[in-house]
Amino acid sequence: MTTICIDGFNLALAKGSGIATYGRNLLQNVRAIGLGTEVLYGPPTPRRSDNVLNEAALVDAERPPQKLSRKRKIQRFQETYKSRFGREAYPITPSGEVIWPERGGGRPAADRFWASQDLFSYGNRAFAAYGKETPVDFDASADAPAPDVMQWTATLPLYARKVPNIYTIHDLIPLRLPHTTLDDKATYKAMCDAIARRADHIAVVSETTRQDVIRLLGVSEDRVTNTYQAVSIPEKLTARSQSEVELELSGVFNLGWKDYFLHFGAIEPKKNLGRIVEAYLASGSTTPLVVIGGRAWLDEGETALLNQVKRDGGPSADRIRQYEYMPFSMLISLIRGAKATLFPSLYEGFGLPVLESMALSTAVLTSTGGSLPEVAGDAAVVVDPYDVQAITRGIQALDADEAMRADFEGRGLAQAARFTPQAYQARLRDLYAKVGVAVG
């Protein structure tokens, strides 16, 4: 069976990420088109003779960083230097004994795992220090053959030897909106240029990103394929009755059905939380605003007004609820029960929260930023993300007009249907055909 291996750089994060969600969906849909699936991890521990211990290392509890000894610093320097000459990945067979954490999404839909100690850490360090990508070799055998294609789901300075390499580029936000990220822009651009030169093919998740890659990285059009993404929510969550979800919302959050606004996503500048809070307060709405998102980077400006309101207390503070993290099943309930999702991001490579909300029959306010108009179509209130008054008017309209919300809920379901797993699988077949993989 032909196998596709993806990196586990984001899958290994305890709280997940948008790219982790992309990776999990990719694996599920690759399986659905009849291909084998594998994941390459970079655990902090060395290879052991015990397969169960090797698997356990992939999901071991995170430990606080420790001060490096002089010996460890020398070792890290040596490993960083050697990394550009290649690192070897060893196979791990899913044992059925290790219970993967549900908080991170459970065990990925993979037939085999590969691992190379600190692969991503040393790869990034080596590129920053020497400008060289790290090659990866698979310690293959008859029982564990090397994958047929390597697909990198993030911008990483790595490549697999002897197999086609596909790189997924979700966006070029560090170059388009440099003020919203902490990346070293010169290193980031050099990495993107290296990927553009080396990639056998580049996958993107929107036409907006496709054009950015063609224009900013100088990649020819025939080397970039837009697969979009799929919205796939477990049936066990969507099949829950409205009354059951209402009971959960009331009991856990003291919230009523379709009686609150929702914003979810990492708190970082591009998510535009500062303007969302400003517009919400200016709207005069008494409908609560629920904000779900962990602090990411450069978040001080985004949370300044929210924090001030919380410190001052009073009615305004009571109208806004903030949660750093929410289990996936509970997040789905909150999306289903929301009056509307507010997601007027400054720029997105795709914008999965918009699609997830539409698929769950929730009205959406989004923006003209990046790919969001592609994803939303005519099924959302679309505003200029920099115009607080426009966001305010959108909130007021959604708050007051039930018929308008119902119309957008219906349009949203139709728009979400364009991003079904079946449509995504057809695009994946086309992508893999471009690197010589025939899919029946």
C-alpha positions as CSV (number, residue, x, y, z in Angstrom):
1,M,0.0,0.0,0.0
2,T,1.2,3.5,-0.8
3,T,1.8,5.5,2.3
4,I,1.8,9.2,3.1
5,C,3.8,10.4,6.1
6,I,3.2,13.8,7.7
7,D,5.1,15.5,10.4
8,G,3.9,15.5,14.0
9,F,5.3,19.0,14.9
10,N,1.9,20.4,15.7
11,L,0.2,17.1,16.5
12,A,2.5,16.8,19.5
13,L,1.2,20.0,21.1
14,A,-0.7,19.3,24.3
15,K,-3.5,21.8,23.5
16,G,-3.4,21.3,19.8
17,S,-3.5,24.1,17.1
18,G,-5.1,24.9,13.8
19,I,-2.3,23.1,12.0
20,A,-2.8,20.1,14.3
21,T,-6.5,20.0,13.3
22,Y,-5.4,20.2,9.7
23,G,-3.0,17.3,10.2
24,R,-5.6,15.1,11.9
25,N,-8.1,15.8,9.1
26,L,-5.5,15.1,6.5
27,L,-4.7,11.7,7.9
28,Q,-8.4,10.7,8.1
29,N,-9.0,11.7,4.5
30,V,-5.8,10.1,3.2
31,R,-7.0,6.9,4.8
32,A,-10.4,7.4,3.2
33,I,-8.9,7.4,-0.3
34,G,-7.1,4.1,0.3
35,L,-3.6,5.2,1.2
36,G,-1.6,4.3,4.3
37,T,-0.8,6.9,6.9
38,E,2.2,7.6,9.1
39,V,3.4,10.4,11.3
40,L,7.0,11.6,12.0
41,Y,7.6,12.9,15.5
42,G,10.6,14.5,17.3
43,P,10.4,13.4,20.9
44,P,13.0,14.7,23.4
45,T,14.1,11.2,24.5
46,P,16.5,8.8,22.6
47,R,15.4,5.6,21.0
48,R,14.9,2.6,23.3
49,S,14.7,-1.1,22.6
50,D,11.1,-1.2,24.0
51,N,8.5,-0.3,21.4
52,V,6.0,0.7,24.1
53,L,8.5,3.1,25.7
54,N,9.1,4.6,22.3
55,E,5.4,5.2,21.8
56,A,5.0,6.5,25.3
57,A,7.7,9.1,24.6
58,L,5.5,10.6,21.9
59,V,2.8,11.6,24.4
60,D,4.8,11.9,27.6
61,A,3.9,14.8,30.0
62,E,5.6,18.1,29.2
63,R,8.2,19.1,31.8
64,P,9.2,22.6,32.6
65,P,12.4,23.7,30.9
66,Q,15.6,23.3,32.9
67,K,18.7,25.3,33.0
68,L,21.3,23.7,30.7
69,S,24.5,22.4,32.1
70,R,27.8,23.2,30.3
71,K,27.9,19.6,29.1
72,R,24.4,19.8,27.8
73,K,25.1,23.1,26.0
74,I,28.1,21.5,24.2
75,Q,26.0,18.5,23.3
76,R,23.3,20.7,21.9
77,F,25.8,22.7,19.8
78,Q,27.2,19.5,18.4
79,E,23.8,18.0,17.6
80,T,22.8,21.3,15.9
81,Y,26.0,21.3,13.8
82,K,25.5,17.7,12.8
83,S,21.8,18.1,12.0
84,R,22.4,19.6,8.6
85,F,24.2,16.4,7.5
86,G,21.1,14.3,8.3
87,R,19.0,12.7,11.1
88,E,17.6,9.2,11.1
89,A,14.0,8.3,12.0
90,Y,13.2,4.9,13.6
91,P,9.8,3.1,13.3
92,I,7.3,2.8,16.1
93,T,4.3,0.4,15.8
94,P,1.1,1.5,17.6
95,S,1.0,-0.9,20.4
96,G,-2.6,-0.5,21.6
97,E,-1.2,-0.3,25.2
98,V,-0.5,3.5,25.3
99,I,-3.6,5.6,26.0
100,W,-3.2,8.9,24.0
101,P,-4.6,12.0,25.6
102,E,-8.0,13.0,24.4
103,R,-7.3,16.6,25.2
104,G,-4.8,16.7,22.4
105,G,-7.2,14.9,20.0
106,G,-6.3,11.2,20.8
107,R,-4.1,9.0,18.8
108,P,-3.9,10.2,15.2
109,A,-5.2,8.0,12.4
110,A,-1.8,6.6,11.6
111,D,-0.7,3.0,10.8
112,R,2.8,3.7,12.0
113,F,4.9,6.3,13.7
114,W,8.4,7.4,13.1
115,A,10.6,9.3,15.5
116,S,13.9,11.1,15.6
117,Q,15.1,12.7,18.9
118,D,14.5,16.5,19.0
119,L,14.1,16.5,15.2
120,F,12.2,19.8,14.9
121,S,14.2,21.6,17.5
122,Y,17.6,20.7,16.0
123,G,16.3,21.3,12.5
124,N,15.1,24.8,13.3
125,R,18.3,25.6,15.2
126,A,20.5,24.3,12.4
127,F,18.7,26.4,9.8
128,A,18.9,29.5,11.9
129,A,22.7,29.0,12.5
130,Y,23.8,27.6,9.1
131,G,21.0,28.3,6.6
132,K,20.9,24.6,5.8
133,E,17.9,22.3,5.8
134,T,18.0,19.0,7.7
135,P,17.7,15.8,5.7
136,V,15.8,12.9,7.2
137,D,16.5,9.2,6.5
138,F,14.1,6.4,7.5
139,D,15.6,3.4,9.2
140,A,13.4,1.1,7.1
141,S,13.0,-2.6,7.0
142,A,10.8,-5.2,5.4
143,D,8.5,-4.9,8.4
144,A,8.6,-1.1,8.4
145,P,9.2,0.2,4.8
146,A,9.9,3.9,4.3
147,P,6.9,6.0,3.4
148,D,6.3,6.8,-0.3
149,V,5.6,10.5,0.2
150,M,6.5,12.9,2.9
151,Q,4.0,15.8,3.5
152,W,5.2,18.5,5.8
153,T,2.2,20.3,7.4
154,A,4.1,23.3,8.6
155,T,6.9,25.5,7.3
156,L,9.9,23.5,8.5
157,P,13.5,23.4,7.3
158,L,13.4,19.6,6.9
159,Y,13.2,17.2,3.9
160,A,13.0,13.4,3.5
161,R,15.6,11.8,1.3
162,K,14.6,9.5,-1.6
163,V,10.9,10.3,-1.6
164,P,8.8,13.1,-2.9
165,N,8.4,16.0,-0.5
166,I,5.1,18.0,-0.4
167,Y,5.0,21.1,1.8
168,T,1.7,22.6,3.0
169,I,1.9,26.4,3.3
170,H,-1.1,27.7,5.2
171,D,-0.3,31.4,4.9
172,L,2.6,33.8,4.6
173,I,1.4,36.0,7.4
174,P,5.0,36.8,8.8
175,L,5.6,38.5,5.4
176,R,2.1,39.9,4.7
177,L,1.4,41.1,8.3
178,P,4.9,41.2,9.9
179,H,3.6,43.3,12.9
180,T,1.5,40.3,14.0
181,T,4.2,37.7,14.5
182,L,7.5,37.4,16.4
183,D,9.3,35.4,13.6
184,D,12.7,36.5,12.5
185,K,11.5,37.6,9.1
186,A,14.8,37.1,7.3
187,T,15.1,33.5,8.6
188,Y,11.5,32.8,7.8
189,K,11.8,34.2,4.2
190,A,15.0,32.1,3.7
191,M,13.1,29.0,4.9
192,C,10.2,29.7,2.6
193,D,12.6,30.2,-0.3
194,A,14.4,26.9,0.5
195,I,11.0,25.1,0.6
196,A,10.0,26.7,-2.7
197,R,13.3,25.5,-4.3
198,R,13.2,22.0,-2.9
199,A,9.5,21.0,-2.8
200,D,8.3,18.5,-5.3
201,H,5.0,20.2,-4.9
202,I,3.4,22.8,-2.6
203,A,-0.1,22.4,-1.1
204,V,-2.1,25.4,0.1
205,V,-5.5,25.8,1.8
206,S,-6.9,28.7,-0.1
207,E,-6.6,30.5,-3.4
208,T,-5.5,33.6,-1.4
209,T,-2.5,31.7,-0.1
210,R,-1.8,30.1,-3.5
211,Q,-1.5,33.6,-5.1
212,D,0.7,34.7,-2.2
213,V,3.0,31.7,-2.7
214,I,3.2,32.3,-6.5
215,R,3.8,36.0,-6.1
216,L,6.1,36.3,-3.0
217,L,8.1,33.0,-3.4
218,G,8.3,33.0,-7.2
219,V,6.8,29.5,-7.5
220,S,5.3,28.6,-10.8
221,E,1.5,28.0,-10.9
222,D,1.8,24.4,-11.8
223,R,3.7,23.6,-8.6
224,V,1.0,24.9,-6.2
225,T,-2.2,23.1,-5.6
226,N,-5.1,24.5,-3.5
227,T,-6.8,21.6,-1.6
228,Y,-8.8,23.9,0.8
229,Q,-9.7,22.0,4.0
230,A,-12.6,19.9,5.1
231,V,-14.9,20.5,8.0
232,S,-15.3,17.2,9.8
233,I,-17.0,17.1,13.2
234,P,-17.5,13.8,15.0
235,E,-21.1,12.5,14.6
236,K,-21.3,11.7,18.3
237,L,-21.1,15.5,18.9
238,T,-23.4,16.7,16.1
239,A,-26.0,14.0,16.9
240,R,-26.6,15.3,20.4
241,S,-30.1,16.7,20.8
242,Q,-30.6,20.5,21.2
243,S,-32.2,19.9,24.6
244,E,-29.1,18.0,25.7
245,V,-26.8,20.8,24.6
246,E,-29.1,23.4,26.1
247,L,-28.8,21.6,29.5
248,E,-25.0,21.5,29.2
249,L,-24.8,25.2,28.4
250,S,-27.1,26.2,31.2
251,G,-25.5,23.9,33.8
252,V,-21.9,24.6,33.0
253,F,-21.9,28.2,31.8
254,N,-25.3,29.6,32.8
255,L,-25.9,30.5,29.2
256,G,-29.1,30.2,27.1
257,W,-29.5,28.7,23.7
258,K,-28.7,31.2,21.0
259,D,-28.3,33.8,23.7
260,Y,-24.6,34.8,23.5
261,F,-21.9,35.7,21.0
262,L,-18.8,33.6,20.6
263,H,-15.2,34.3,19.6
264,F,-12.6,31.5,19.7
265,G,-9.0,31.2,18.6
266,A,-5.5,32.0,19.9
267,I,-5.2,35.5,21.3
268,E,-2.7,37.1,18.9
269,P,-2.8,40.3,16.8
270,K,-4.3,38.8,13.6
271,K,-7.4,37.5,15.4
272,N,-8.4,41.1,16.1
273,L,-9.8,40.5,19.6
274,G,-9.1,44.1,20.7
275,R,-11.4,45.5,18.0
276,I,-14.0,42.8,18.7
277,V,-14.2,43.8,22.4
278,E,-14.3,47.5,21.5
279,A,-17.1,47.0,18.9
280,Y,-19.1,44.7,21.2
281,L,-19.0,47.2,24.1
282,A,-19.9,50.0,21.7
283,S,-22.9,48.0,20.4
284,G,-24.7,48.3,23.7
285,S,-25.7,44.7,23.4
286,T,-26.6,42.9,26.7
287,T,-26.1,39.5,25.0
288,P,-23.0,38.0,26.7
289,L,-19.8,37.7,24.7
290,V,-17.8,34.4,25.3
291,V,-14.1,34.6,24.4
292,I,-12.2,31.3,24.2
293,G,-8.5,31.4,23.5
294,G,-5.1,30.9,25.1
295,R,-2.5,33.7,25.1
296,A,-0.1,33.4,22.2
297,W,2.2,36.3,21.3
298,L,2.0,40.0,21.2
299,D,-1.3,39.7,23.0
300,E,-1.0,42.7,25.3
301,G,-2.6,45.2,22.8
302,E,-5.4,42.7,22.0
303,T,-6.4,42.2,25.7
304,A,-5.7,45.7,27.1
305,L,-9.3,46.9,26.8
306,L,-10.7,43.6,28.0
307,N,-8.4,43.6,31.0
308,Q,-9.3,47.2,31.9
309,V,-13.0,46.4,31.7
310,K,-12.4,43.4,34.0
311,R,-10.5,45.5,36.5
312,D,-13.1,48.2,36.5
313,G,-15.9,45.8,37.1
314,G,-19.6,46.7,36.6
315,P,-22.1,45.6,34.0
316,S,-19.6,45.6,31.1
317,A,-17.3,43.2,32.9
318,D,-20.2,40.8,33.6
319,R,-21.2,40.8,29.9
320,I,-17.8,39.2,28.8
321,R,-16.8,35.7,29.8
322,Q,-13.2,34.6,29.0
323,Y,-11.8,31.1,29.0
324,E,-8.2,30.2,28.1
325,Y,-9.0,26.6,27.0
326,M,-12.1,24.6,26.2
327,P,-12.3,20.8,25.6
328,F,-13.2,20.1,22.0
329,S,-16.6,18.5,22.8
330,M,-17.6,21.5,25.0
331,L,-16.4,24.0,22.3
332,I,-18.7,22.3,19.8
333,S,-21.6,22.7,22.2
334,L,-20.7,26.4,22.6
335,I,-20.6,26.9,18.8
336,R,-23.9,25.2,18.3
337,G,-25.6,27.3,21.0
338,A,-24.2,30.7,20.0
339,K,-26.3,33.4,18.5
340,A,-23.3,34.1,16.2
341,T,-19.6,33.6,16.0
342,L,-17.6,36.8,15.7
343,F,-14.4,36.2,13.7
344,P,-13.4,39.4,11.9
345,S,-9.7,38.4,11.7
346,L,-7.2,40.7,10.0
347,Y,-5.9,37.9,7.8
348,E,-6.3,34.1,7.5
349,G,-4.9,31.4,5.3
350,F,-8.2,29.6,5.6
351,G,-10.3,30.3,8.7
352,L,-11.6,27.0,10.0
353,P,-13.7,28.6,12.8
354,V,-15.9,30.3,10.2
355,L,-16.5,26.9,8.4
356,E,-17.0,25.0,11.7
357,S,-19.6,27.6,12.8
358,M,-21.5,27.4,9.5
359,A,-21.5,23.6,9.6
360,L,-23.1,23.7,13.1
361,S,-25.9,26.1,12.0
362,T,-24.5,29.2,13.7
363,A,-24.5,32.6,12.0
364,V,-21.1,34.3,11.4
365,L,-19.6,37.7,11.4
366,T,-16.2,37.6,9.6
367,S,-14.0,39.9,7.5
368,T,-12.4,40.7,4.2
369,G,-9.1,39.5,5.6
370,G,-7.1,37.1,3.4
371,S,-9.1,33.9,2.5
372,L,-12.1,34.6,4.7
373,P,-14.3,35.8,1.8
374,E,-13.5,32.6,0.0
375,V,-14.6,30.4,2.9
376,A,-17.7,32.5,3.9
377,G,-19.0,33.3,0.5
378,D,-22.3,35.1,0.8
379,A,-23.2,33.2,4.0
380,A,-21.9,35.6,6.6
381,V,-21.8,39.2,7.6
382,V,-18.5,40.4,6.1
383,V,-16.9,43.6,7.4
384,D,-13.6,45.5,7.1
385,P,-11.6,44.1,10.1
386,Y,-10.0,47.5,10.8
387,D,-13.4,49.3,11.0
388,V,-14.7,49.1,14.5
389,Q,-17.9,50.9,13.6
390,A,-18.6,48.3,10.9
391,I,-18.0,45.5,13.3
392,T,-20.3,47.2,15.8
393,R,-23.1,47.6,13.2
394,G,-22.7,43.9,12.3
395,I,-23.0,42.8,15.9
396,Q,-26.1,45.0,16.4
397,A,-27.8,43.6,13.3
398,L,-27.1,40.0,14.3
399,D,-28.3,40.7,17.8
400,A,-31.6,42.3,16.8
401,D,-32.7,40.4,13.7
402,E,-33.7,36.8,14.2
403,A,-34.8,36.4,10.6
404,M,-31.4,37.6,9.4
405,R,-29.6,35.1,11.6
406,A,-31.9,32.3,10.4
407,D,-31.1,33.2,6.8
408,F,-27.4,33.1,7.4
409,E,-27.7,29.8,9.3
410,G,-29.3,28.3,6.2
411,R,-26.8,29.8,3.8
412,G,-24.0,28.7,6.1
413,L,-25.0,25.1,5.9
414,A,-25.1,25.3,2.1
415,Q,-21.6,27.0,2.0
416,A,-20.1,24.4,4.5
417,A,-21.4,21.6,2.1
418,R,-18.8,22.8,-0.4
419,F,-16.0,21.7,2.0
420,T,-17.1,18.2,2.7
421,P,-14.6,15.4,3.2
422,Q,-15.6,14.0,-0.2
423,A,-14.7,17.3,-1.9
424,Y,-11.4,17.4,0.1
425,Q,-10.6,13.8,-0.9
426,A,-11.0,14.6,-4.6
427,R,-8.5,17.5,-4.2
428,L,-6.1,15.2,-2.4
429,R,-6.2,12.7,-5.2
430,D,-5.3,15.4,-7.6
431,L,-2.5,16.6,-5.3
432,Y,-0.8,13.2,-4.9
433,A,-1.2,12.4,-8.6
434,K,1.2,15.4,-9.2
435,V,4.0,13.5,-7.4
436,G,3.3,10.2,-9.1
437,V,0.9,8.6,-6.6
438,A,-2.0,6.9,-8.4
439,V,-5.1,6.8,-6.2
440,G,-8.0,4.5,-7.2
